[in-house]
Amino acid sequence: MRRSTAPSVVARTSARGLTPAAPVDFTEAWLRNRRLSEHTRAAYRRDIAGWLTWCSGADLDPLRATFLDVNGFARALEASVDPRTGRLLTPATVARKLSALSSWYAFLVRLRAVPANPVTDADRPRVNRDHSATLGLTPDQVDALFTAAHADRKPSAPRTVAVLALLADLGLRVGELVSLDVADLGHERAHRSVRFTGKGGRARRRALAPDTAAVVDHYLAVRARDQRVPVEELTGPLLVTATGARLDRHAVFRMIRRLARDAGLPAWDRLSPHSLRHAFATTARAEGVPLEDVQDAMGHADPRTTRRYDRDRHNLDRDPAYRIAAARAARAAGG
């Protein structure tokens, strides 16, 4: 029987002399070795903790795991329920967790803590790269959210409108949104702008459209008034709670679903901040924004990811045949 070593794997491995320091937290060392946002780091910590917990329950030493063990873990994940949704984990979620585990093991291989990556030959779930499980929103539904936000009479209403505008008009990830500081707002070449750290730790910047800038400025003006300081003296997080703490992603999830419920949107309890990111991509493409510009705005490394976000990409109204025929007709008329 293989012994259970999940809590003390790192200490024993270090005792073998595989690394110069003891004890070494492999997971933290692995995370420090990668450029990741804090949200992604936290997700990866949970992913690896989930694997170590499963290993402990299976009386399995993670350093001796094979692809058969990883397959067993994957099947257990597929039978697990997401506590946030009450539904089984999606194939995409399981694939993401296994991808994190593979990266972790690849790091251990480089440290010579394990001879090979057991995830490499594991049976990963097949994910349709042309489909996203996120529930999208139409432009009219996004407008309905704004109507509900502007009708809100709570003291937090200006913040709610600002959150909605930043998500809908910039297509930000929720982690990017809640990480914004007041100091990230600025002016560049006659544009109002915002700087932030995107996925992969990449420094990014986006322009704020006049209407978006206006609702953000209004929120900051109300916040400054409540704190009895000039707007110029506001510091710290851009979006804060009533106690001045940074707004967290869970509060944003609740906010979007409350607005969707108030707006009478179907499946409001399945919507998320990511639904607005999908809506951003779909609307931008429908308005004729080139795919590469939408890709850059969303910070996607692969244009296929951007296309997956575009829920209207199969709309026959956008079939290139119409443009080709119209161009031919125009040439004939001009000839």
C-alpha positions in Angstrom: 0.0 0.0 0.0 1.3 3.4 -0.9 1.5 5.8 2.0 -0.5 9.0 2.3 1.8 11.9 2.1 -0.3 14.9 1.0 0.4 17.2 3.9 4.1 16.5 4.1 5.2 15.7 0.6 7.4 18.7 0.3 9.2 18.2 3.6 10.1 14.6 2.8 11.2 15.4 -0.7 13.4 18.2 0.5 14.9 15.8 3.1 16.1 13.6 0.1 18.2 16.5 -1.0 16.3 17.3 -4.1 16.3 21.0 -3.3 18.8 23.1 -1.3 16.3 24.6 1.1 14.1 22.7 3.5 11.2 22.6 3.8 10.2 23.9 0.4 6.6 24.6 -0.5 6.5 23.2 -4.1 3.2 24.8 -4.8 4.2 28.2 -3.8 7.5 27.9 -5.6 5.7 26.8 -8.7 3.3 29.8 -8.5 6.2 32.2 -7.9 7.8 30.8 -11.0 4.9 31.9 -13.2 3.4 35.3 -14.0 -0.1 35.0 -12.8 -2.8 37.2 -11.3 -3.7 36.8 -7.7 -7.1 35.3 -8.7 -5.4 32.7 -10.9 -2.9 31.9 -8.1 -5.7 31.3 -5.7 -7.5 29.1 -8.2 -4.4 27.0 -8.9 -3.8 26.6 -5.1 -7.3 25.2 -4.8 -6.7 22.9 -7.8 -3.5 21.4 -6.3 -5.0 21.3 -2.8 -7.9 19.3 -4.3 -5.5 16.8 -5.9 -3.5 16.4 -2.6 -6.7 15.9 -0.7 -7.8 13.2 -3.1 -4.4 11.5 -2.9 -4.7 11.5 0.9 -8.1 9.9 0.7 -6.7 7.3 -1.7 -3.6 6.6 0.5 -1.5 7.7 -2.5 1.8 9.4 -2.5 1.5 12.2 -5.1 5.2 11.8 -6.0 4.5 8.2 -7.1 1.2 8.9 -9.0 0.8 7.4 -12.4 -1.6 8.4 -15.3 -4.0 5.8 -14.0 -4.2 7.7 -10.7 -4.8 11.0 -12.5 -7.5 9.3 -14.5 -9.2 8.2 -11.3 -9.0 11.8 -10.0 -10.5 13.1 -13.3 -13.4 10.7 -13.1 -14.0 11.9 -9.5 -14.0 15.5 -10.6 -16.5 14.7 -13.3 -18.8 13.3 -10.7 -18.4 16.3 -8.4 -20.9 19.1 -8.0 -19.9 22.7 -8.2 -21.1 24.3 -4.9 -21.8 27.6 -6.7 -24.1 26.2 -9.3 -25.3 23.0 -7.8 -24.5 21.3 -11.1 -21.8 18.8 -12.1 -18.4 20.3 -13.0 -18.2 21.1 -16.7 -15.7 19.3 -18.9 -14.0 22.7 -19.4 -13.6 23.1 -15.6 -12.2 19.6 -15.2 -9.8 20.2 -18.1 -8.6 23.4 -16.5 -7.9 21.7 -13.2 -6.0 18.9 -14.9 -4.0 21.6 -16.9 -3.0 23.2 -13.6 -2.0 19.8 -12.2 0.0 19.1 -15.3 1.9 22.4 -15.0 2.6 21.6 -11.3 4.0 18.2 -12.2 6.1 19.7 -15.0 7.6 22.0 -12.4 8.4 19.0 -10.2 10.0 17.2 -13.2 12.3 20.2 -13.7 13.2 20.0 -10.0 13.8 16.2 -10.4 11.3 15.6 -7.6 9.4 13.2 -9.9 10.7 11.3 -13.0 7.8 12.1 -15.3 4.6 14.1 -15.5 1.7 11.6 -14.8 -0.8 14.0 -16.4 0.8 13.7 -19.8 -0.8 10.4 -20.7 -4.0 10.8 -18.7 -7.4 10.8 -20.3 -8.5 14.4 -20.2 -12.1 15.4 -21.0 -12.8 16.5 -24.5 -13.6 20.2 -24.6 -15.4 21.8 -27.6 -13.1 24.8 -28.3 -15.9 26.4 -30.4 -18.3 26.5 -27.5 -18.4 28.2 -24.1 -20.7 27.2 -21.3 -21.0 30.8 -20.1 -24.5 32.2 -20.6 -24.3 35.2 -22.9 -26.4 38.3 -23.1 -27.9 40.1 -26.1 -27.4 43.9 -26.4 -31.0 44.4 -25.4 -30.4 42.4 -22.2 -27.3 44.4 -21.4 -29.4 47.6 -21.8 -32.0 46.1 -19.5 -29.3 45.6 -16.8 -28.3 49.3 -17.2 -32.0 50.3 -16.8 -32.2 48.3 -13.6 -29.0 49.7 -12.3 -30.0 53.3 -13.0 -33.4 52.6 -11.3 -31.6 51.4 -8.1 -32.1 53.8 -5.2 -29.6 52.1 -2.8 -26.6 54.2 -1.6 -24.4 51.9 -3.6 -26.2 52.6 -6.9 -23.4 54.8 -8.4 -20.9 52.0 -7.7 -23.2 49.4 -9.3 -23.5 51.5 -12.5 -19.7 52.0 -12.6 -19.2 48.2 -12.2 -21.7 47.4 -14.9 -20.1 49.9 -17.3 -16.6 48.7 -16.8 -17.7 45.1 -17.4 -20.0 45.7 -20.3 -18.0 48.5 -22.1 -14.5 47.1 -21.6 -15.2 43.4 -21.3 -13.0 43.1 -18.3 -12.5 39.9 -16.4 -14.0 40.1 -12.9 -10.5 39.6 -11.4 -9.2 42.5 -13.4 -12.1 44.7 -12.4 -11.8 44.1 -8.6 -8.0 44.6 -8.8 -8.3 48.2 -10.1 -7.0 51.0 -8.0 -7.9 54.7 -8.2 -4.4 55.4 -9.4 -5.0 53.1 -12.4 -7.2 55.8 -13.9 -5.4 58.3 -16.1 -5.2 60.3 -19.4 -3.3 59.3 -22.4 -3.2 61.2 -25.7 -6.6 62.8 -25.1 -8.1 59.6 -24.0 -9.4 58.7 -20.5 -7.7 55.4 -19.8 -7.3 52.7 -17.2 -4.3 50.5 -16.7 -4.4 47.0 -15.1 -2.7 43.7 -14.9 -4.3 41.1 -17.2 -4.1 37.4 -17.5 -0.6 36.0 -17.3 0.6 39.1 -15.4 0.6 41.3 -18.6 0.4 45.0 -18.1 -2.5 46.3 -20.1 -4.4 49.5 -20.8 -7.8 50.4 -22.2 -9.6 53.5 -23.2 -12.7 54.6 -21.3 -15.5 55.8 -23.6 -17.0 59.2 -22.5 -20.1 57.5 -21.0 -18.1 55.0 -19.1 -15.7 57.7 -17.8 -18.8 59.7 -16.7 -20.3 57.0 -14.5 -16.9 56.2 -13.0 -16.3 59.9 -12.3 -19.8 60.2 -10.7 -19.2 57.2 -8.5 -15.8 58.7 -7.3 -17.5 62.1 -6.7 -20.2 60.5 -4.5 -17.5 58.4 -2.7 -15.4 61.5 -2.1 -18.4 63.4 -0.8 -19.3 60.6 1.6 -15.7 60.6 2.9 -15.6 64.4 3.0 -12.4 64.6 0.9 -11.6 66.0 -2.5 -11.8 63.5 -5.4 -8.1 64.1 -6.0 -7.3 62.7 -2.5 -9.0 59.3 -3.0 -6.6 56.5 -2.9 -6.6 52.7 -2.7 -9.1 50.4 -4.5 -11.2 51.8 -7.2 -14.3 49.9 -6.1 -14.9 49.6 -2.4 -17.5 48.4 0.0 -19.4 50.6 2.5 -16.6 49.9 5.0 -13.9 50.9 2.5 -12.6 47.4 1.8 -11.9 46.3 -1.7 -15.0 45.0 -3.5 -14.5 41.2 -4.1 -15.5 39.0 -7.0 -18.3 37.3 -5.0 -20.0 40.7 -4.4 -19.8 41.4 -8.2 -21.4 38.0 -9.0 -24.3 38.8 -6.6 -24.6 42.3 -8.0 -25.0 41.0 -11.6 -27.6 38.4 -10.7 -29.6 40.9 -8.6 -29.7 43.3 -11.5 -30.6 40.5 -13.9 -33.4 39.4 -11.6 -34.7 43.0 -11.2 -34.6 43.3 -15.0 -36.6 40.2 -15.5 -34.0 38.4 -17.5 -34.4 34.6 -18.0 -32.0 32.4 -16.2 -30.8 35.3 -14.1 -29.4 32.9 -11.5 -27.0 31.5 -14.1 -25.5 34.8 -15.2 -22.1 36.0 -14.1 -19.7 38.9 -14.7 -18.3 36.7 -17.5 -21.6 36.9 -19.3 -20.9 40.6 -19.9 -17.5 39.8 -21.2 -19.1 37.5 -23.8 -21.6 40.2 -24.6 -18.7 42.6 -25.2 -17.2 40.4 -27.8 -20.5 39.6 -29.5 -21.5 43.2 -29.7 -18.1 44.5 -30.8 -18.0 42.0 -33.7 -21.7 42.8 -34.6 -20.7 46.4 -34.8 -18.0 45.6 -37.3 -15.0 45.8 -35.0 -12.2 43.6 -36.6 -11.5 40.3 -34.9 -7.9 41.3 -34.1 -9.0 44.5 -32.4 -11.5 42.6 -30.2 -8.8 40.0 -29.5 -6.4 42.8 -28.3 -9.0 44.5 -26.2 -9.9 41.2 -24.5 -6.3 40.2 -24.0 -6.6 36.9 -25.8 -3.5 35.2 -27.0 -5.4 33.0 -29.4 -8.0 34.5 -31.8 -10.0 31.2 -31.5 -10.8 32.1 -27.9 -12.2 35.5 -29.1 -14.3 33.8 -31.7 -15.7 31.4 -29.1 -16.8 34.4 -27.1 -18.6 35.8 -30.1 -22.1 34.2 -29.7 -23.3 35.8 -33.0 -20.5 34.4 -35.2 -22.8 31.9 -37.0 -25.5 34.5 -37.7 -26.3 34.2 -41.5 -26.7 38.0 -41.6 -22.9 38.1 -41.3 -22.2 35.6 -44.0 -19.3 36.9 -46.2 -21.4 35.9 -49.3 -23.5 39.0 -48.9 -20.5 41.3 -49.0 -18.9 39.5 -51.9 -22.1 39.7 -53.9 -22.6 43.4 -53.0 -19.0 44.2 -54.0 -19.5 42.4 -57.4 -22.7 44.3 -58.0 -21.0 47.6 -57.1 -18.2 46.9 -59.6 -20.7 46.0 -62.3 -22.6 49.2 -61.7 -19.5 51.2 -61.8 -18.3 49.5 -65.0 
